[in-house]
Amino acid sequence: MSTISDHLQEIRQRIQSAARTTERNPSTVHLLAVSKTQPTNAILEAADAGQKAFGENYEQEAVSKILAIRASRPDLKLEWHFIGPIQSNKTRSIAEHFDWVHSVDREKIARRLSDQRPAALAPLNICLQVNISGEASKSGIHPENLLGMAKTVSAMPRLKLRGLMAIPEPESSPDRQREPFKAMKVLFNQLRKAGYDVDTLSMGMSDDMDAAIEEGATTVRIGTAIFGKRNYSSRKDSR
């Protein structure tokens, strides 16, 4: 029976293979293990296998796990990324407990995160979420509004703009998977040309990570392929 450690090794091999397809250095692609709905013992198993960055979608569930792990393993230095939709009443907790937020798409949320980030902590790393597929039901900034939002967020004192994130509409064809990722890379390059010191392009999940890497992803967000099927019955968050 495969273990989380085995799955991590398989994903790392996929990252290496996809990166080399386009002559990229595999070390430029970072793996974010999406641990939403997973128990703390699964996270610790992944951490003991060398995984240090974890992504969570649900604030209440995530903070409970973060505090439990910090209490039981104070020597373990993990990096926590919030990757889900953000409600206004969740921003203080997110600002206090996370190192990164990938899903900022509104000035109001960004300002609350900046205002509520504790002074004793480093500025909160931010990715702006782009609605690259134009789905009405999906969160994200419209591409034409991206530069304005980048200017606003980069001026906030307790935030550090690091790049962009997207969750494109699912596609089964590798060629169709690549199209939104290509568009994201264009937007990323536009930010850099405009003078923003961004270094993170967060895109690609278990089913489309290869296409994302080939089109320039620097962070892939992988959950099911590492941890297996999600256990939604374990969620404590109210959303």
C-alpha positions in Angstrom: 0.0 0.0 0.0 1.4 3.4 -1.0 2.1 5.9 1.7 2.1 9.7 1.7 5.9 9.6 1.4 5.6 7.4 -1.7 3.0 9.9 -3.2 5.3 12.8 -2.5 8.1 11.1 -4.2 5.9 10.4 -7.3 4.8 14.1 -7.4 8.4 15.3 -7.1 9.3 13.1 -10.0 6.4 14.5 -12.1 7.6 18.0 -11.3 11.1 17.1 -12.5 9.8 15.5 -15.7 7.5 18.4 -16.6 10.2 21.0 -15.8 12.8 19.3 -18.0 10.3 19.1 -20.9 10.7 22.9 -21.2 14.4 22.9 -20.0 13.5 24.4 -16.7 15.4 23.8 -13.5 13.1 21.6 -11.4 14.2 23.5 -8.3 12.3 26.5 -9.6 9.0 24.7 -9.1 7.7 24.5 -5.5 5.3 21.9 -4.2 2.4 23.1 -2.0 0.7 20.2 -0.3 -3.0 20.9 -0.1 -3.9 19.5 3.3 -7.5 20.7 3.6 -9.8 18.2 5.3 -6.8 16.1 6.2 -6.0 15.2 9.8 -2.9 16.4 11.6 -1.2 13.0 11.5 -1.3 13.1 7.7 0.3 16.5 7.7 3.0 15.3 10.1 3.6 12.2 7.9 4.2 14.5 4.9 6.4 16.8 7.0 8.5 13.9 8.2 8.9 13.0 4.5 10.4 16.4 3.8 7.3 18.5 2.8 7.3 21.9 4.6 4.7 24.0 2.8 1.0 23.2 3.3 -2.1 24.8 1.8 -5.5 25.1 3.6 -8.9 26.4 2.4 -11.0 26.6 5.6 -9.9 29.0 8.3 -11.3 27.4 11.4 -10.2 23.9 10.5 -6.7 25.1 9.4 -6.0 27.2 12.6 -7.0 24.3 14.8 -4.5 22.1 13.0 -1.8 24.8 12.9 -2.1 25.3 16.7 -2.1 21.6 17.4 1.0 20.9 15.4 2.9 23.9 16.9 2.0 22.6 20.4 3.0 19.0 19.7 6.0 19.6 17.5 7.4 23.1 18.4 10.7 22.1 16.6 8.9 21.7 13.3 9.0 24.8 11.1 6.2 24.6 8.5 5.0 27.2 6.1 1.2 27.7 6.0 -0.6 29.0 2.9 -4.2 30.1 2.8 -5.6 29.2 -0.6 -9.4 29.4 -0.2 -12.1 32.1 -0.5 -11.8 34.7 2.3 -14.7 36.1 4.3 -14.2 39.4 6.0 -14.8 37.9 9.5 -11.9 35.5 8.9 -9.2 37.9 8.0 -7.8 38.5 11.5 -7.2 34.8 12.1 -5.7 34.3 8.7 -3.4 37.4 9.1 -2.2 36.0 12.5 -1.6 32.4 11.6 -0.5 32.1 7.9 2.6 32.9 6.1 1.0 33.2 2.6 -2.4 34.0 1.2 -3.0 33.0 -2.5 -6.6 34.1 -2.9 -6.7 37.9 -2.5 -9.1 39.4 -5.1 -10.6 42.4 -3.3 -9.1 45.6 -1.9 -11.3 45.3 1.3 -9.8 41.9 2.1 -6.3 43.0 1.3 -6.6 46.1 3.6 -8.0 44.0 6.5 -5.2 41.5 6.1 -2.6 44.3 6.2 -4.2 46.1 9.1 -4.6 42.9 11.1 -1.1 41.4 10.4 0.8 41.4 13.8 3.7 43.7 13.8 6.0 41.0 15.3 5.5 38.9 12.1 7.0 39.4 8.7 4.7 41.0 6.1 2.2 38.5 4.8 3.1 37.1 1.4 0.3 37.7 -1.1 -0.8 36.3 -4.4 -3.6 38.0 -6.3 -6.2 35.5 -7.6 -7.1 36.0 -11.2 -10.3 34.7 -12.8 -8.5 33.6 -15.9 -11.3 31.5 -17.3 -13.9 34.2 -16.8 -16.3 31.9 -14.8 -19.1 33.8 -13.3 -19.2 31.5 -10.3 -15.5 31.8 -9.5 -13.6 34.3 -7.4 -10.8 36.3 -8.9 -9.8 39.7 -10.4 -10.6 40.3 -14.0 -7.3 40.5 -16.0 -8.0 44.1 -17.0 -8.1 45.2 -13.4 -5.0 43.4 -12.3 -2.4 46.2 -12.6 -4.7 48.5 -10.5 -5.1 45.9 -7.8 -1.3 45.2 -7.8 -0.6 48.9 -7.2 -3.1 49.0 -4.4 -1.8 45.9 -2.6 1.9 46.7 -3.1 1.4 49.9 -1.2 -0.1 48.2 1.9 2.6 48.2 4.7 2.0 44.7 6.2 1.7 42.8 2.9 4.3 41.7 0.3 3.0 41.2 -3.2 4.6 37.9 -4.5 2.6 37.1 -7.6 -0.5 35.5 -9.0 -2.8 32.5 -8.5 -5.4 31.0 -10.7 -7.8 28.0 -10.7 -8.8 27.6 -14.4 -11.9 25.8 -15.5 -11.1 22.1 -15.5 -10.1 20.6 -18.9 -9.2 17.1 -19.8 -7.1 17.9 -22.9 -3.5 19.0 -22.2 -3.7 21.5 -25.1 -6.8 23.2 -23.6 -5.2 23.0 -20.1 -2.3 25.1 -21.4 -4.3 28.0 -22.7 -5.2 29.7 -19.4 -1.8 28.9 -18.0 -0.2 30.7 -21.0 -2.5 33.7 -20.3 -1.4 33.7 -16.7 2.2 33.8 -17.6 1.5 36.8 -19.9 -0.1 38.6 -17.0 2.8 37.7 -14.7 5.3 39.1 -17.2 3.2 42.3 -17.5 3.5 42.8 -13.7 7.2 42.4 -13.9 7.5 44.8 -16.8 5.5 47.3 -14.8 8.1 47.2 -12.1 6.6 44.8 -9.6 9.1 42.4 -8.0 6.9 39.3 -8.3 8.3 35.8 -8.3 5.4 33.4 -7.7 3.0 32.0 -10.3 0.7 29.6 -8.3 -1.2 27.4 -10.7 -1.7 23.7 -11.4 -3.3 21.0 -9.4 -3.3 17.2 -9.4 -4.9 16.8 -12.8 -3.2 19.6 -14.7 0.1 20.3 -13.0 2.2 19.1 -15.9 0.7 21.6 -18.3 1.0 24.4 -15.6 4.7 23.7 -15.1 5.3 23.6 -18.8 3.7 27.1 -19.1 5.7 28.6 -16.2 4.1 27.7 -12.8 6.5 28.3 -9.9 4.1 26.7 -7.3 1.8 23.8 -7.9 -1.0 23.0 -5.4 -1.4 19.3 -5.0 -3.8 17.6 -2.6 -5.5 14.3 -3.7 -2.4 13.0 -5.4 -0.6 13.2 -2.1 -3.2 12.5 0.5 -5.8 10.6 -1.4 -9.5 11.2 -1.2 -10.6 14.1 1.0 -12.5 13.5 4.2 -15.1 16.3 4.2 -16.8 14.8 7.2 -13.9 16.0 9.3 -14.4 19.7 8.5 -15.2 21.9 11.4 -15.4 25.2 9.5 -18.9 26.7 9.1 -18.5 27.5 5.4 
